[in-house]
Amino acid sequence: MPDATGLELLAGDLRDLRSDGVLDTVHHRGQATIVVEPAFIRDALEHVVGKGYTFLASLHGVDYFPEEPRLGVHYEMLDMRAVDRVRLKLRVSTEEPRVASVVDMFPTADHQEREVYDMFGVVFDGHPDMRRILMPEDYEGYPQRRDFPIGGEPVLFTHNEPRMPAWWK
């Protein structure tokens, strides 16, 4: 991970690209994080790639309920030569959860963006195949959101089949 000074230098470079693009920096427990505006994510990622962070190790979603904007997308970037990581984060509201896709920059983002869409409802504009990947196509809702109802359908095992008469109807 870049140290706190290296993180601020990297964030300063990003601010030079777009002054309002960087919202915050956090260096906590050895993890360097830059919080960016959603509209700035592609430019920010291109810049950190130019700094050596060429591998997208992870792209995942987060729900910060009850805070607003509520939904987050995290991009974990790895510099494999220096064995160094930096995380770029952004947040979007549930009313308009849209972010630009980075599949053309990082092919591994294909399934990861689809998973974030499927579980949290964040739409990645420009994604070549934005559809559910884990849940059925006709599934309603986003199960990893914190306001999603807990519960579900009972699982049928041979020991509980007599208690669930006509389960096949």
Backbone as CSV, one residue per row, in Angstrom:
resi,resn,N_x,N_y,N_z,CA_x,CA_y,CA_z,C_x,C_y,C_z
1,MET,0.841,-1.168,0.000,0.000,0.000,0.000,0.891,1.237,0.000
2,PRO,0.478,2.267,-0.744,1.257,3.500,-0.620,1.106,4.044,0.792
3,ASP,2.177,4.645,1.293,2.057,5.264,2.605,1.163,6.495,2.492
4,ALA,0.887,7.143,3.619,-0.033,8.280,3.606,0.455,9.390,2.686
5,THR,1.756,9.615,2.658,2.302,10.657,1.786,2.124,10.278,0.320
6,GLY,2.427,9.024,-0.024,2.245,8.565,-1.401,0.792,8.642,-1.838
7,LEU,-0.112,8.343,-0.900,-1.544,8.443,-1.200,-1.926,9.877,-1.523
8,GLU,-1.457,10.820,-0.718,-1.787,12.228,-0.958,-1.168,12.738,-2.254
9,LEU,0.019,12.259,-2.596,0.626,12.657,-3.870,-0.191,12.132,-5.044
10,LEU,-0.632,10.886,-4.952,-1.471,10.305,-6.008,-2.798,11.055,-6.106
11,ALA,-3.404,11.363,-4.968,-4.658,12.125,-4.963,-4.441,13.532,-5.517
12,GLY,-3.286,14.127,-5.229,-2.965,15.447,-5.777,-2.871,15.421,-7.288
13,ASP,-2.271,14.350,-7.825,-2.210,14.191,-9.282,-3.620,14.114,-9.873
14,LEU,-4.503,13.379,-9.195,-5.880,13.257,-9.675,-6.613,14.594,-9.576
15,ARG,-6.347,15.358,-8.533,-6.970,16.690,-8.406,-6.492,17.625,-9.511
16,ASP,-5.246,17.435,-9.959,-4.737,18.239,-11.073,-5.503,17.938,-12.358
17,LEU,-5.955,16.684,-12.509,-6.753,16.320,-13.678,-8.141,16.950,-13.616
18,ARG,-8.741,16.894,-12.430,-10.078,17.452,-12.233,-10.203,17.856,-10.766
19,SER,-10.288,19.128,-10.523,-10.223,19.647,-9.150,-11.335,19.118,-8.253
20,ASP,-12.525,18.893,-8.811,-13.636,18.410,-7.984,-13.802,16.888,-8.074
21,GLY,-12.854,16.189,-8.690,-12.982,14.746,-8.895,-12.676,13.913,-7.665
22,VAL,-11.792,14.406,-6.799,-11.415,13.673,-5.596,-12.176,14.248,-4.414
23,LEU,-12.932,13.404,-3.732,-13.733,13.846,-2.589,-13.018,13.668,-1.264
24,ASP,-12.183,12.620,-1.164,-11.534,12.328,0.113,-10.421,11.316,-0.105
25,THR,-9.511,11.260,0.863,-8.508,10.205,0.908,-8.526,9.610,2.309
26,VAL,-8.305,8.319,2.378,-8.286,7.621,3.663,-7.110,6.658,3.654
27,HIS,-6.287,6.740,4.702,-5.219,5.763,4.891,-5.465,5.133,6.244
28,HIS,-6.036,3.920,6.227,-6.458,3.265,7.460,-6.016,1.814,7.445
29,ARG,-5.351,1.401,8.502,-4.870,0.022,8.641,-4.065,-0.437,7.435
30,GLY,-3.249,0.447,6.930,-2.381,0.107,5.815,-3.054,0.074,4.462
31,GLN,-4.314,0.490,4.395,-5.026,0.506,3.118,-5.214,1.939,2.636
32,ALA,-4.776,2.187,1.429,-4.876,3.515,0.831,-6.131,3.584,-0.030
33,THR,-6.970,4.590,0.233,-8.236,4.725,-0.482,-8.412,6.155,-0.959
34,ILE,-8.861,6.281,-2.198,-9.211,7.587,-2.764,-10.686,7.526,-3.132
35,VAL,-11.463,8.448,-2.581,-12.897,8.523,-2.880,-13.067,9.545,-4.000
36,VAL,-13.705,9.118,-5.105,-13.845,9.977,-6.275,-15.312,10.151,-6.648
37,GLU,-15.572,11.171,-7.427,-16.901,11.388,-8.004,-17.185,10.284,-9.016
38,PRO,-18.419,9.800,-9.095,-18.733,8.732,-10.059,-18.375,9.080,-11.507
39,ALA,-18.580,10.329,-11.895,-18.294,10.725,-13.275,-16.794,10.752,-13.579
40,PHE,-15.970,10.704,-12.559,-14.511,10.802,-12.708,-13.819,9.436,-12.670
41,ILE,-14.554,8.368,-12.463,-13.921,7.065,-12.197,-13.064,6.576,-13.356
42,ARG,-13.499,6.701,-14.573,-12.697,6.204,-15.702,-11.385,6.971,-15.826
43,ASP,-11.444,8.294,-15.720,-10.216,9.093,-15.798,-9.278,8.772,-14.634
44,ALA,-9.849,8.589,-13.450,-9.035,8.266,-12.280,-8.357,6.910,-12.459
45,LEU,-9.100,5.936,-12.954,-8.513,4.613,-13.174,-7.429,4.664,-14.253
46,GLU,-7.662,5.407,-15.317,-6.630,5.548,-16.355,-5.361,6.146,-15.779
47,HIS,-5.521,7.115,-14.877,-4.354,7.760,-14.278,-3.585,6.790,-13.379
48,VAL,-4.285,6.034,-12.535,-3.565,5.110,-11.648,-2.939,3.963,-12.438
49,VAL,-3.531,3.589,-13.568,-2.901,2.599,-14.447,-1.574,3.154,-14.953
50,GLY,-1.555,4.431,-15.314,-0.321,5.066,-15.747,0.735,5.140,-14.661
51,LYS,0.322,5.067,-13.416,1.248,5.087,-12.278,1.721,3.684,-11.898
52,GLY,1.262,2.660,-12.639,1.723,1.301,-12.396,0.682,0.366,-11.816
53,TYR,-0.458,0.881,-11.399,-1.527,0.040,-10.851,-2.354,-0.510,-12.015
54,THR,-1.829,-1.533,-12.648,-2.395,-2.000,-13.915,-3.395,-3.138,-13.779
55,PHE,-3.487,-3.745,-12.604,-4.333,-4.930,-12.434,-5.530,-4.603,-11.553
56,LEU,-6.728,-4.805,-12.099,-7.950,-4.648,-11.309,-8.148,-5.946,-10.524
57,ALA,-7.785,-5.922,-9.252,-7.857,-7.123,-8.425,-9.283,-7.431,-7.994
58,SER,-10.093,-6.384,-7.797,-11.460,-6.592,-7.334,-12.305,-5.379,-7.658
59,LEU,-13.544,-5.649,-7.996,-14.558,-4.612,-8.167,-15.768,-5.137,-7.420
60,HIS,-16.195,-4.430,-6.396,-17.320,-4.930,-5.614,-18.201,-3.800,-5.107
61,GLY,-19.410,-4.166,-4.721,-20.395,-3.214,-4.244,-20.516,-3.232,-2.737
62,VAL,-21.042,-2.118,-2.204,-21.248,-1.957,-0.769,-22.531,-1.156,-0.581
63,ASP,-23.260,-1.461,0.487,-24.434,-0.670,0.857,-24.131,0.022,2.176
64,TYR,-24.130,1.359,2.175,-23.813,2.150,3.359,-25.068,2.600,4.108
65,PHE,-26.161,1.879,3.934,-27.415,2.224,4.599,-27.172,2.479,6.085
66,PRO,-27.658,3.534,6.671,-28.639,4.512,6.223,-28.030,5.782,5.623
67,GLU,-26.713,5.808,5.399,-26.076,7.002,4.843,-26.503,7.225,3.396
68,GLU,-26.384,8.463,2.953,-26.636,8.799,1.546,-25.436,9.556,1.009
69,PRO,-25.036,9.404,-0.223,-25.510,8.391,-1.144,-25.142,7.007,-0.615
70,ARG,-26.016,6.112,-0.840,-26.026,4.843,-0.144,-25.152,3.744,-0.733
71,LEU,-25.133,3.615,-2.041,-24.452,2.494,-2.690,-23.028,2.874,-3.088
72,GLY,-22.106,1.970,-2.815,-20.712,2.215,-3.160,-20.192,1.178,-4.129
73,VAL,-19.222,1.579,-4.930,-18.501,0.662,-5.806,-17.024,0.868,-5.506
74,HIS,-16.315,-0.224,-5.208,-14.904,-0.170,-4.868,-14.083,-0.850,-5.959
75,TYR,-12.992,-0.207,-6.345,-12.075,-0.731,-7.345,-10.725,-0.921,-6.661
76,GLU,-10.285,-2.152,-6.507,-9.016,-2.470,-5.863,-7.969,-2.649,-6.949
77,MET,-7.014,-1.732,-7.009,-5.992,-1.745,-8.051,-4.665,-2.224,-7.476
78,LEU,-3.943,-3.026,-8.264,-2.699,-3.623,-7.811,-1.559,-3.261,-8.755
79,ASP,-0.446,-2.820,-8.156,0.808,-2.634,-8.886,1.625,-3.895,-8.619
80,MET,1.704,-4.779,-9.607,2.333,-6.084,-9.387,3.854,-5.991,-9.310
81,ARG,4.437,-4.947,-9.857,5.902,-4.801,-9.753,6.301,-4.361,-8.350
82,ALA,5.583,-3.398,-7.812,5.905,-2.891,-6.479,5.145,-3.643,-5.383
83,VAL,4.271,-4.560,-5.770,3.389,-5.279,-4.839,2.714,-4.246,-3.936
84,ASP,1.942,-3.389,-4.565,1.333,-2.242,-3.911,-0.130,-2.155,-4.343
85,ARG,-1.010,-1.731,-3.445,-2.440,-1.632,-3.749,-2.951,-0.231,-3.451
86,VAL,-3.947,0.160,-4.197,-4.701,1.372,-3.895,-6.153,1.094,-4.264
87,ARG,-7.055,1.622,-3.465,-8.496,1.410,-3.697,-9.109,2.742,-4.115
88,LEU,-9.910,2.705,-5.179,-10.716,3.849,-5.576,-12.161,3.522,-5.258
89,LYS,-12.848,4.441,-4.602,-14.233,4.226,-4.212,-15.092,5.356,-4.749
90,LEU,-16.348,5.021,-5.014,-17.328,6.034,-5.377,-18.648,5.653,-4.739
91,ARG,-19.551,6.630,-4.657,-20.875,6.365,-4.094,-21.941,6.971,-4.983
92,VAL,-23.047,6.223,-5.113,-24.191,6.670,-5.903,-25.461,6.466,-5.087
93,SER,-26.499,7.214,-5.432,-27.765,7.089,-4.710,-28.584,5.938,-5.273
94,THR,-29.568,5.508,-4.513,-30.448,4.438,-4.981,-31.417,4.945,-6.045
95,GLU,-31.641,6.259,-6.102,-32.551,6.807,-7.115,-31.941,6.755,-8.511
96,GLU,-30.645,6.969,-8.626,-29.975,6.957,-9.931,-28.637,6.227,-9.799
97,PRO,-28.670,4.908,-9.589,-27.418,4.163,-9.370,-26.721,3.806,-10.680
98,ARG,-26.075,4.791,-11.292,-25.425,4.575,-12.583,-23.956,4.978,-12.497
99,VAL,-23.109,4.135,-13.105,-21.670,4.356,-13.155,-21.198,3.903,-14.534
100,ALA,-20.153,4.538,-15.032,-19.592,4.117,-16.320,-18.895,2.767,-16.174
101,SER,-19.111,1.893,-17.131,-18.466,0.582,-17.141,-16.980,0.735,-17.457
102,VAL,-16.183,-0.177,-16.904,-14.748,-0.190,-17.199,-14.328,-1.511,-17.857
103,VAL,-15.292,-2.226,-18.426,-15.000,-3.521,-19.054,-14.015,-3.361,-20.205
104,ASP,-14.105,-2.270,-20.954,-13.170,-2.076,-22.059,-11.742,-1.838,-21.567
105,MET,-11.592,-1.328,-20.349,-10.270,-1.099,-19.766,-9.735,-2.352,-19.067
106,PHE,-10.635,-3.066,-18.397,-10.285,-4.259,-17.615,-11.300,-5.358,-17.944
107,PRO,-10.981,-6.283,-18.816,-11.943,-7.339,-19.171,-12.444,-8.141,-17.968
108,THR,-11.644,-8.234,-16.905,-12.090,-8.981,-15.723,-13.249,-8.296,-15.015
109,ALA,-13.518,-7.044,-15.337,-14.626,-6.320,-14.708,-15.983,-6.801,-15.225
110,ASP,-15.995,-7.564,-16.298,-17.253,-8.004,-16.909,-18.174,-8.666,-15.886
111,HIS,-17.751,-9.761,-15.327,-18.605,-10.486,-14.390,-18.738,-9.755,-13.056
112,GLN,-17.722,-9.026,-12.659,-17.787,-8.300,-11.393,-18.823,-7.174,-11.452
113,GLU,-18.890,-6.450,-12.563,-19.917,-5.418,-12.710,-21.304,-6.036,-12.747
114,ARG,-21.426,-7.169,-13.413,-22.733,-7.839,-13.446,-23.155,-8.292,-12.055
115,GLU,-22.219,-8.742,-11.255,-22.546,-9.160,-9.890,-22.988,-7.970,-9.043
116,VAL,-22.307,-6.834,-9.171,-22.710,-5.631,-8.431,-24.098,-5.186,-8.888
117,TYR,-24.363,-5.264,-10.179,-25.697,-4.945,-10.680,-26.737,-5.898,-10.081
118,ASP,-26.446,-7.183,-10.113,-27.379,-8.202,-9.660,-27.672,-8.097,-8.167
119,MET,-26.668,-7.820,-7.366,-26.830,-7.815,-5.914,-27.221,-6.456,-5.338
120,PHE,-26.811,-5.356,-5.981,-27.046,-4.022,-5.436,-27.872,-3.110,-6.340
121,GLY,-27.983,-3.428,-7.611,-28.773,-2.612,-8.521,-28.027,-1.463,-9.161
122,VAL,-26.708,-1.444,-9.087,-25.919,-0.394,-9.734,-25.788,-0.749,-11.212
123,VAL,-26.218,0.155,-12.086,-26.172,-0.063,-13.532,-24.857,0.505,-14.058
124,PHE,-24.132,-0.280,-14.830,-22.867,0.149,-15.414,-23.108,0.508,-16.870
125,ASP,-23.151,1.809,-17.143,-23.409,2.309,-18.497,-22.281,1.890,-19.436
126,GLY,-22.664,1.328,-20.577,-21.697,0.893,-21.569,-21.255,-0.543,-21.396
127,HIS,-21.791,-1.239,-20.425,-21.442,-2.654,-20.241,-22.025,-3.464,-21.402
128,PRO,-21.263,-4.397,-21.977,-21.741,-5.124,-23.159,-22.866,-6.126,-22.891
129,ASP,-23.084,-6.516,-21.622,-24.093,-7.538,-21.336,-24.645,-7.338,-19.919
130,MET,-25.305,-6.214,-19.696,-25.782,-5.871,-18.351,-27.067,-6.625,-18.045
131,ARG,-26.896,-7.813,-17.478,-28.041,-8.610,-17.037,-27.619,-9.379,-15.797
132,ARG,-28.578,-9.965,-15.136,-28.301,-10.703,-13.905,-27.338,-11.856,-14.180
133,ILE,-26.519,-12.149,-13.166,-25.549,-13.228,-13.315,-25.744,-14.313,-12.258
134,LEU,-26.274,-13.960,-11.084,-26.455,-14.934,-10.004,-27.926,-15.260,-9.745
135,MET,-28.778,-14.279,-9.865,-30.198,-14.460,-9.587,-30.947,-14.714,-10.901
136,PRO,-32.137,-15.315,-10.831,-32.928,-15.516,-12.050,-33.281,-14.172,-12.706
137,GLU,-33.426,-14.170,-14.004,-33.720,-12.936,-14.751,-34.984,-12.236,-14.260
138,ASP,-35.985,-12.997,-13.814,-37.244,-12.391,-13.382,-37.265,-12.058,-11.888
139,TYR,-36.133,-12.167,-11.220,-36.055,-11.891,-9.783,-36.269,-10.404,-9.540
140,GLU,-37.041,-10.076,-8.524,-37.303,-8.671,-8.196,-36.514,-8.280,-6.961
141,GLY,-35.817,-7.165,-7.050,-35.067,-6.659,-5.913,-33.583,-6.975,-6.013
142,TYR,-32.851,-6.481,-5.015,-31.402,-6.624,-4.969,-31.018,-7.150,-3.592
143,PRO,-30.694,-8.432,-3.486,-30.588,-9.094,-2.193,-29.454,-8.638,-1.276
144,GLN,-28.460,-7.936,-1.769,-27.393,-7.484,-0.875,-27.631,-6.081,-0.314
145,ARG,-28.704,-5.444,-0.733,-29.045,-4.161,-0.118,-29.532,-4.403,1.307
146,ARG,-29.170,-3.529,2.195,-29.488,-3.741,3.601,-30.968,-3.598,3.931
147,ASP,-31.746,-3.021,3.058,-33.177,-2.916,3.324,-33.962,-4.061,2.664
148,PHE,-33.260,-5.022,2.079,-33.913,-6.166,1.451,-34.515,-7.040,2.550
149,PRO,-35.768,-7.499,2.374,-36.397,-8.289,3.443,-35.650,-9.599,3.716
150,ILE,-35.455,-9.862,4.991,-34.803,-11.109,5.393,-35.851,-12.208,5.402
151,GLY,-35.466,-13.364,5.018,-36.397,-14.485,4.959,-36.107,-15.285,3.721
152,GLY,-37.133,-15.773,3.112,-36.933,-16.530,1.888,-37.853,-17.717,1.824
153,GLU,-37.598,-18.554,0.885,-38.403,-19.739,0.694,-37.791,-20.889,1.484
154,PRO,-38.626,-21.727,2.088,-38.069,-22.860,2.823,-37.399,-23.842,1.865
155,VAL,-36.323,-24.401,2.323,-35.593,-25.377,1.524,-36.169,-26.749,1.840
156,LEU,-36.447,-27.491,0.799,-37.050,-28.807,0.965,-35.962,-29.868,1.078
157,PHE,-35.988,-30.569,2.207,-35.131,-31.727,2.421,-36.047,-32.920,2.645
158,THR,-35.512,-34.106,2.575,-36.366,-35.281,2.762,-36.944,-35.339,4.171
159,HIS,-36.265,-34.784,5.162,-36.787,-34.858,6.523,-37.960,-33.900,6.758
160,ASN,-38.103,-32.853,5.990,-39.214,-31.925,6.213,-40.285,-31.992,5.123
161,GLU,-40.170,-32.902,4.201,-41.156,-33.027,3.126,-42.565,-33.303,3.658
162,PRO,-42.756,-34.145,4.673,-44.123,-34.363,5.169,-44.753,-33.103,5.777
163,ARG,-43.937,-32.180,6.261,-44.482,-30.942,6.844,-44.842,-29.919,5.779
164,MET,-44.500,-30.182,4.544,-44.770,-29.248,3.461,-45.601,-29.955,2.395
165,PRO,-46.832,-30.263,2.709,-47.657,-31.011,1.746,-47.881,-30.188,0.472
166,ALA,-47.915,-30.862,-0.617,-48.184,-30.272,-1.946,-47.189,-29.155,-2.277
167,TRP,-45.944,-29.332,-1.904,-44.929,-28.321,-2.157,-44.698,-28.084,-3.644
168,TRP,-45.058,-29.067,-4.476,-44.801,-28.946,-5.914,-45.835,-28.109,-6.633
169,LYS,-46.921,-27.700,-5.947,-47.977,-26.924,-6.616,-47.621,-25.477,-6.696
